[in-house]
């Protein structure tokens, strides 16, 4: 009779349960961080869209030697959630006129839970003149002061992850992260 030893390979039940326990702990720690990463990336992408629109308007205004306007698509003052459009503004009124103005780019509405609010100076639109200086619509949408900011918030994330897009009178655009002195202000408590 031949006595051969057979070696069986595989995991024991104890080893398998330990592996599942370790994997559960790692996932429990990692998933909330991943959700936060997704929220932050979504806000950053929207902020980059707005900064890109503003920089496009400024560069086109200088290139074309005329006013180029960035206007909200929504009807509520200071609420830019419905998206925005960039266009040449021949008659300098902040309104896209068929036949005379040229639509350069259109941006879609923000996803649910994300808000983009402007200060009163940019309630309806923001424009750049032929030398790249900014001018705002003012709260009455008839033209006004030139410097203000936008606050980008995500209701599913913490207010500390909000972003502020600051536009100076000289046309310079920058993004402020966090709640420092230049980033004062708060996000709305609910999405309208």
N, C-alpha and C positions, 0 to 999 in steps of 0.2 A: 504494500500500500504506500502510495506516494503521499508524502505530507508536504504540501506547498503552502506557503503563507501568502495569503492574498491581502494586499494593502488597499483599503478602501479610502477614497478621498472625498472630502466634502466638509460641510460645516455642521457642528453640533447645534442643537437647539439653543443652548446657552450662548454660543458665539453669535448666532443669528439674532437673538434677542438683544444682546449687547450692541450689535451693529445698528439695529433699528433704534435703540435708545439714543445712541450717540448722534445718529442722523436726525432724529427728532429735535434734539437740543440745538444742533447747528442750524436747522431750518427755522426753529422758533426764534433764534437770535437774528438770523440773516434776513428773513422776509420783511419785518418792519423797516429795516434799513434799506432794503430794495425798493419798497413802496415810497419811502422818503426820497430816494434817488430819482425815481420816476417823476414825482411831483416837482422836484427841483429842476429836472431837465425840461419838463413841460413849460415851467415858468421862464426858464432861460431861453427856450426856443421862441416863445411869444415875445419876449423882450428883444431878442435879436431881430425878429420880424419888424417890430416897431422902429428900432434903431436903423435897420436897413432901409425902411421906408423914408425915414427922416433924412438919412444920408443921401439916398437917391434924389429926394426933392431938392436938397441943397446943391448937389453936384449938377443936376439938370438945370436949376435956376441960373447957375453961373455959366454953364455951357450954352444955354439958350438966351442968356441976357434978358430974362423975364421972370415974373413971379411963378413959382410952382407951389401948389398947395397940397397938403395932406389933410383930408377931411374924413370925419367919422361917417359911417353909413347909417347908424341908428338915429332915432328922432329925439332921444333924451339928451339934454345938455350934459356934458362931461362924461357921458357913458359911451365908451368906444368898443363895447363887447360885440357889437354886430359886425365889426370889421372896419376897414378904412380903405381909402383910395388915394392915389397920387396922380395929379393931373396938372397940365399947364393952365394958367389962369390969366388969360389975355386981359380981361376987364378988371382984374384985381378985386373981385367981390367974394371970393371963397366958395363959389358955386360952380359946379361943372356944367358949362353951357354947351349944348350940342351945336356942332358946326364951327365953333371957334376954339374951344379948348380940346386938348388931346389927353385922353386917359393913358397914363404911363404904366400904372400897375394897380391891381386890385387885390386886397387881402381879405381872406374869409373870416367869418365869425369865430370867436373863441369857443373852446369846448365848455360844456356845462361845468359850473363851479368856478370858472376862472373869470375874473373881472379886470377891466382896464379902465381906470378913471383918470380924468385930467383935472388940473386945477382950473379955476375960472378963466384964466387967460387963454386956454386952449379948449374952451367948452365945445366949440363946433369945428374949428379948423386951426391949422398952423401952417404958415406959409414962409417961404424964403424968397427974398428979393434978388435982383440981378447980381448983387455982390455977395450973396450967401448969408445975409443977416436975417434973423427970424422975426416973425411978427405973428401975434396971436389974434384970435377972433374976439376975445373978451367974452364976458358972461352973456352979453346981449347979441353975440354973433355978428357984430358990425365992425370989428377991428379994434385992436387995443394993444396992450402991453405985449412985450416980446418974449419974456422969459417965464418959465413955469415948469411943471413936471407932470409925469404920469405915474400912477401907482398901480402895479400889477400884482394881483392877489389870487390865491387859490383857496377856496373855502374848505377843501379837504386837507389842506396843509396848515401848519402853524403860521401865525402872523409874522414870526421872525424870518420866514422864508420868502416874504414879499420882496419885490424889487421896485425900485424907484428909478424912472428914466427922467433925467434932468436935462433940460434944454436951456442954454444961456442965450442972451440977447445977441451974441455974436454968432449964434448958430451951432455952437459946439454941443454935442450930445454925449452923455455918459450915463452909465448904469451904476446905481448905488445898491450894494447888497447889505442886508442886515438893518439894524436900527440905530445907526450912529447919528450924530447931530445933523448931518446932511440928509439923512434918511428918515427924518421925523415924519410923523403921520401914521395913520392906521388904516387897516383894511376894513371894508364894510362887514358888518356882522352877518349879513345874509345876502344871497344873490337875488336881485330883483327879477 
